[in-house]
């Protein structure tokens, strides 16, 4: 059996980091971890190929070679998926499709004949047997949550890791919180399930033996959803680093209550975690209550950010505008909060009602859903009727994004972060790619693009005041160029 796994092209979003790639001479930010895991579930004697369309071109010869195409996608990939489906139909190559896009929206793809809905691990034995027999069903739907301790290590041999900025692994699935807008609990439930520490460390060791020394994204919905298991993993990673001399660093996603656990923060930093993405959403207390982001309600969010920064973590933040209870000055309040806290990488989006979420169902009951979500919350568009008015929100969002990523405001935010940041834990090795990125930034940011005076002032000030963190400052300056381009395109 010949199986071709396809990862669709990702549009220009916050998480694509498309405009950073030119600095570091890479083709994509992250590998398609889901498809690499599915590949590991396939029989060892099958011929398996993977085409990541963010890295390589998908050819008709690829499609003709395959007995089946396995297509994995998120909502944001909808446009690319439609093009892939059209090509497969023309060449009569059958598709088996899975992932978030299809789990909540497979009815929108009548030209796809086979779907795997939900988490695939428990379904794959049936799918494989039916593929062997040539009797693949239209739909395979998960009725339970799989034990991810039985999930095999991803098929890293199917990709060239040199094409990517960051590798990806997964330790847990699910989140204990109940945010109204979030589809994580729809996909993976509210009871976090984890791999064993030894299991994940074995995946990291395989990456290390393949020569990976860069950053690794632990893609968990909420890394600290089960704190006890997270701490056990971190202690295992610390032992593994000591034994092997591993050089890689880590980033992940976590809830704001991470700041309440000093031991957990310390273990993360000692294990090599450098960055954490936290969903702050909004400084409006009423809006936090509205969306049931209750874990953020009884805390000083600026102090939360600074606690994590002082612990040695760079805090990336998620923010949303468009809640029913947002006040008319929400854009000013978001800007002031982000600047004051020093959240350099501020991923701000318009609220979107994702399929099957409680928000979607509520707005549908109120007759306010007007379109399906694109999955890209950086698009200046809403898929529901907002309380504050569509034009007001869209224009305010565009203005906020442009203001946040103006060079002067952005570099000021980096300086605030550097003042609070207390770097600890293992130091990452600076590579030749890092040096090349710095030299390219000197040309592109220091000479070619607007904001060059602010860039030089920022570089000189950082060298004088925080020389040990100059490499961090340059990395953030380069990342800011990506966000500035995204903001400009709105």
N, C-alpha and C positions, 0 to 999 in steps of 0.2 A: 504494500500500500504506500502510495506517495502522497504526502500531506504538505501543503504550503500554508504556513501561518502568515497572516498579513496584519501589520499594524498601520492604520491609516495616517495620512498627513495631518499634523496638528496645526491649526491656524495660529495667527499671531495673538498670543494671550500673555498674561502675566507669567504663567508657568512654563510657557514655551522657551523663554529666555533667548528667543531667536536672535536678537541684536547683540547678545553677548558672545555668540558663537564665533563671530569674525575675529574677536580679540584672542580667543584661546584655540583657534584652528580646530574646532570640533564641528560635528554635523548635527548633533542633537543633545538636548539637556539630559534626558533620562532614557534608559532602555525600556522596552515593553515587558515589564515584569510578569504581567498576567499571562501573556502568550508563552513566555519562557517557562512558566510553571505548567501550563497546559501541555506544552511539548514534552515535559518530563513525565507526564501521565500516559503518554502514548507508548505502544509496544516498542521494545528496543530494536526489533528487526524491521520496523517500518522506516522508510526514507522520509526524512523531515527537513524542510528548509524554512527559513524565516526571512521575510522581507519587511523591514521597517522603512516605510515610505518617507520618513524624516531623514533617512540616511542614504537609502538606495532607491533607484528607479524601479518600479514594478513593470516588467516587460510581458508582452503576450506569450513569449516562450515560457516564462515562469508559470503562467496560468495554464498553458497547454500541457506542461509537464505533470501537473497535479491531478490526482484522482479526486481529491477534495481540497477546497480552500477552507481554512478555519480563520474566521474574521473576528477580531476582538476590538471593541470600540466603546468610547464614552460619548456622551451627548454632544460634546464639542466637535466630534469627528463626523457629524452627520453629512456634511457636504462631500467629504472625501469618500465616505462609505457609499454614497449614491453613485459616484463615478466608478468605484470598484465593482459594485453590483452590476452596473451596465456592461462593463467589460467582461465579467464572468458569464453573463447571459449570452453575450455575442459569441463567446467561445464555448458555451455549453459546459462550463466547469461548475459543479455544484458547490454551494456555500453552506457551511455550518457556522452560524453566527452566535456570539455570546458577549457578555459584558454589560455594563450599566445601560448603554444606549438601548439595547434590545430587551433587557430585563423589564424595563418600564415602558418601552415604546415599540415593541416588535410589530405591532399591528400596522405601523406606518411603512412597513417594508414588504409589500405583497410579493415582490419579485424574489425574495429569499425563501427557500423551501424548508430550511431546517434551522431550529433555534435551540440553544441551551440557555435556559433562563435561571438566574440566581447563581449561587456558588457552584462551581462545576465538579468539584472533586468526587462527590458521591455519585454523580451522574455519568462520569466518563466510562466506567466499565460497560454500562449498557450502550452508550454511544459507540464505543469501540467494537463491541460485538455486532451491532447493527451495521456498522460500516463494513465489517468483514463479510456479512451476509448480503450486503447491498439492499438492506431494508431500513434505511435511516428514516426515523419518524419526523413528522413536522415539528413537534415540540417536546422537549425534555425540561420539566420544571422541578426545581429543587423543593422538597417538602420539609427539609430540616437543615440545620446548620452543621457543616462537616467539622470533624475534629481535625484541626489544622496541625496537630502533632503528627499526623500521618501524611502530610503534604511533602512530596519529594523536593530536593534542591533544584532550583531552576537550571535549565539547559544553557549554561553560559557559553558553551561551545558553538552555539548558533549565531552569535554576534561577534563583532570585532569591538572589544571594549575601548579601543583607542578612538572610536568615533564619538564617544560620549563624554560629557563633562562630569557626570556623576553616575555611579552605579546605584541600584535599588535592591533592598531586601524588605521582607515583611516579618514582623514578630507577632502581631496581634491583629484581630479583626473585631469590630464592634466598638461602641461607645456607650458608657452608662448614662449619659445626659440625654435630654429630650428636646433639643432646639427645634422649633416649629418648621424652619425653612430647610432643615438638613435632611439629605437622603441617605446618610450613612446608616441610620437605624433601619431604614427601609431595606437597604442592600444587605447589611451585615448584623443587624440586631443590636440590642442594648446590653447584652451580656458579653463582655470582652472574652474572646478565646485566644489562647496564646500557644505558640510553639514552645518546646522546651529550650532552656538556655543552651544546652549542648547542641541542639539541632540548628539554632541560628548561628552559633559560633562556627559550626562546621561549614555553613554557607559562606561565612566571612573568610574562613581559612581557605576555601576553594578559590575565592576571589584573590586572596593574597598570593597563593601559589601560582595563579595565572598572571601575576605581576601587577595587580591593581594596588596603587598607593594613594589614590585621591580620595575624594569625599564619597560617602555612601549615604543615601537617603533611606532612612527607615520609614517606610510609607504608611505606617499605622494610622488608622483613623484618629486614635488618641493613644499615644505611646504609654501614658500613665493611667489608662482606663483600669488596669489591674496593677496597683502599685507594688504589691508584694512580688508578683512575677517579674515586673520591670526591674526591681532592685536585684532579684536573683540573676537576671540576665546581665545587668551591668557589672555585678561582681565577677561573673564568668568572663565577660569581655576584658575586664581589668587583668585577670589572671592570664588570659590568652595573649594580651598585648605584652605582658612581662615575659612570657615564655618564648614568644615568636619575634618580638621586636616589630610588630605590625605598625605601619606608618599611617594608615588611613584614618580619616576623621568622619564624623557623623552629623547629620541633621535630621530632624523629625518634627512631628506635629504633636502638640499637647494642649491640654486645657489650662486655664489660668491658675488653677489651684496647685500647679507645680510649684509656684512661688511660696506656698505654705509649708513645703517639706524640704528643709535645709539638707537633710541626709540624701534625699533623692537628687537634688541639684548637684550636690558634691559628687555623688556616684556618677552622674551623667558626665560631668566635666572630667573626672579622672578616667572615665572610659574613652574619652576622646570626642564627646559631643561638643560641637562648636556653635550650632544654630538651632533654634526652635521656633516653629511657626505656631502662633497662638491666635485663636479667633476672639478678638475683642469686640468686634461688630460695631459698637456705638457707645459714645459717652452719655447718651440719653437713658436715664434709669427707666423711664416709662416704656421706651422701645425695647429695652432688655427684658422687661417683664412681659411685654406683648409677645415676644418670640420665645419665651421660656428659657432665655439664657440666664437661668437663675444663679449659676455658679459665678457669674460676673457681677451680680447685683450688690452683694454685701462686701465690697472691697474697693480700695482706692486703686484704680487701674494704672495710674501713673506710677504709684509706688510698686505695684506688681511688676511692671516693666523694669523698673530700676533695680528691684531685688534680683531679678534674673540676670540683668546686665552685670551687677556687682558679683554675682556667683560665677561669672565667666562665660555666659551665654549671650550670643547675639540674638535679639528678639525680632523675628519677622511677624508682622501683624496683619490679620484679616479684618476688613471693615466693610460695613454695609450701610447704604442710604436708601430710603424708600419705605421705611416702616410706617404704618398708619399713625403711630404716635410720635413720629419725628417732628420736632418743632421747626418753624420756618427758618431758624438760624442754624440748622443742623450742619450745613457745610462749613460755616465759620467754626463751630464747635469741634467738628472732626479735624479740621486743619490745626487748630490750636492744640488739641490733645496729641496729635501725631508729632507736632514740632516739639512740644514741651516734654514728651516722654522719650524722644530720641528713637522712635521706631523707624529706622532708616528705610527698610523695605516694607512699605505700607501698601498692601494690596487692597485697594478700595474698589468696590463694585456696586452696581445697582441691584437691589433686591430682585431675585427671580424666583418664581414658583416652579420648583422642579417636580416632575411627575411623581405621583403617589405620596408626596410629603403631606403632612398635616396642613401646611400652609396652602398647598394646591387644593386640597379638598375643601378647606374653609372658603377660599376665594371662589371656588367653583360653586359652592352652595350659595354664596352671595351674588352670583352672576357677574363676577369681576374678571374671570379668566378670558383673555382675548386672543392668545396665541400660545403655541408650545414654546418651551424654553430652548434657546440655542446652546445652553450649557456654558456660554462665555459671558460671564457677568461684567466684562470690561466693555462690552458693546453698549453704546449709549441708547439702549432700548429697554422697554419694560414689556413683559408678557401679560400684564394685568392692569386693571384700572386703579391708579393710586389715589390716595386721599389728598396729597399735596398738589396734584396736577402733573400731568405728563411733561409739559413743556418746562415747568419750574424745576422738576427733578432732573431732567436730561441736561438742561443748560447749566444747572448748578453743579451737576456731576462733572461735566466737561471742564468747567472753570476750576473746580477743586483739584482735579487731576493735573491740569496744567500748572496750577499754583504750587502743588506739592512737589512737582518734579522740575520746576525752574532751578537752574544750577545754584543760584544763591541760597534758596530755601533748602534745597537738598543737601548741599555741603554744610549748611548750618546744622542740619539734623545729624549728619555724621559726627560733627564736632561734639554735639550733645551726647551722643552715644559713646564716643571715645572718652569723654570726661567721666562717665559712669562705669565703663567697662573695666573689669579687673581680670585680664586674661590669666587662665590657670589651666592645669592639665597638660597633657603631652603636646608639644609643639609640632605642627605639621611641616613636612619637608617642602621647601620651595623648589619647584621644578623649572626646567627650561621653558615650559609653556607659560609659567607665571612671569618669567622675565620677558618673554615675547609679548605677553598681554600688556605688561607695563609699558614697553616701548611703543606698542600700537596706541595705547591710551595717550601717551605724550603727543603723538601726532594727531589723532582724531579729536581728542578732547582739549588738547593744549594749543592746537593750531588751526584745525580744520573747522570745528563746529563753534556755534555761538555759545557763550559762557566760558570761553577760554581764560579770560582774566580771573573769573571766580575759581576756575580749576587751578591755575597757578598759585593763586593766593591760598587756596585750600592745601595744596601740596607743600608749600613752603611752611605754612603754619604747623602742619602735622609733623614735618621733619624737625622743626624746632621744639615743639611741645611734647609730642608722643612718638619719637622715632621708632620705638620698638613695634608700634602698631601701624607703621606706614604701609606695610603690605596689605593689612586689613582695610585701610582707608582707600587704597588704590582699587582693591577688589570691589568695594562698595561704590566707588566712583564709576567703574565700568558697568556694574549692575544698574546704576541709576540712568545710564545712557539708554539701556533697554526700556526702562519704564518711561523715560522721556519720549522715546519714539512711539510707545504704545499710547501715551497721553495725547501726543500730537495727532495721531490717526483717528481719534474719537470724533 
